[in-house]
Amino acid sequence: MTQRLRWSAVGLCVGLLTASCGAESASPATSGPPPVSSAPVEPTQPVVTRAPASTAPASTAPASTAPTTSLPSFSEQSEQMFDQAMLHDVDIEISNENLALLDPPTDDRVPVRLTVDGTTADEVGLRLKRGWGQFRPLDEKPGFSIETDEFVDGLTMFDVDRFTLGNAAWDHSFVNEPLVYELYRAAGVPAPRTALARVTVNGETFGLYVMRETYDERLLAQHFADPTGNLYESTGAHDAPDMGLELRTNKRRDDTSDLAAIVEVVATASDEDYRAAIEELVDVDQLMTYWAIEALTGHHDGYAYDLSDPALLLGAGDQLWNPYPNNFYVYHDPASDRWVFLPHGADMALGMGASDTYDVGPSTPVLLPPKVNATIAWRLWQDPTFRTDFVERTRWVLDEIWDVPALIAQADRLAELVRADGLTGSREFVTMAEFENSLAERKDFLTRRPELVRAELATWESGDGQGEEP
């Protein structure tokens, strides 16, 4: 079995929070991560189980009036699964018959034998990931979407039943999603956990992957007191407001009246009444934090942050890139009866992605109008008071969450795992030289971004019309 590598000193909160991840609340850290033992954690319960998922963790629903840094309640087993201090081993065994069913790719999953860090489960559901720009066919380095309970009710591995194996088609540094989602969680915004994994299929090492948990009721239960609300995902429908949200939970009940209520307020509320009306339905304070991190990390493939301004294009003949909301979930939290935004698809953040189309870097503006089809955010942006609040929230993220030494240290620790792997998988399309170059660019973005954004915020606040659109 491939040797597993561990860091000698790293906290599961990766330096962004002062308390251990088992705590109920904490404030952002200003020093390095807390040390943990380099010895593997022995599970106190079986890591493969068919028991029903627990739905009663401590509440960590975001506060409605101020940013929160409350920590979710993760199970010890799932922390093993997403331990960033080690390079995980994932082995997939697929019969020839089922391999044929994956090519061409479909939404139907096939049963496979899955082994994660020496623990094996049979009849696990698997399909190829088909996201735009990430898709690779089976004869290259495909991404994988896994549901452990697709064919066996209640089957979990390490208390996890949904996760993906991302092939790093966009992010050749392998650090974007781990870093960006840590920022979100440190700011109190629920986000998936990640870890790096070496993936083998039928005895052939495909390469290095980013293993990421998937939004579902089990993940929601780690962040919310009540995980039974409606979860929606953006479908990427360019002609639909907020990208044609599609229900992902409670499909049998199929009650989307909560979505209809949002649509009505966006369409009918007056400018004077809009913010108060939408705050009855959406946690606007949480959205503000979500949006600020999206902008600070340059996550232009997300919900609100828009880089389609012609002034940012490299050439007059370039087409507008990604002017539509994408890569996000929303959850209607029954406890607060309001919507909460959840980040997704951050592999094109931190100054990379469409580098041939945009001049994206640490100095790229933050104070930009949102994507027009991000209708909730678009109408909020028309309110000068909201824009002033957004500036303050952006500064709060920089001051309290964006810890440059901790972020660089986390990037370096992940980089050591990549270097130890060597990117020698038979399907690997990232070279070590490309990795090192991409990593250096990410670290440069992380280091220089705060100073440049603070200058932008100061310029805006010192302008003649602070309430006018930047």
Order of alpha helices (4+ residues) and beta strands (2+ residues): beta-alpha-beta-alpha-beta-beta-beta-beta-beta-alpha-beta-beta-alpha-beta-beta-alpha-alpha-alpha-beta-beta-alpha-alpha-alpha-alpha
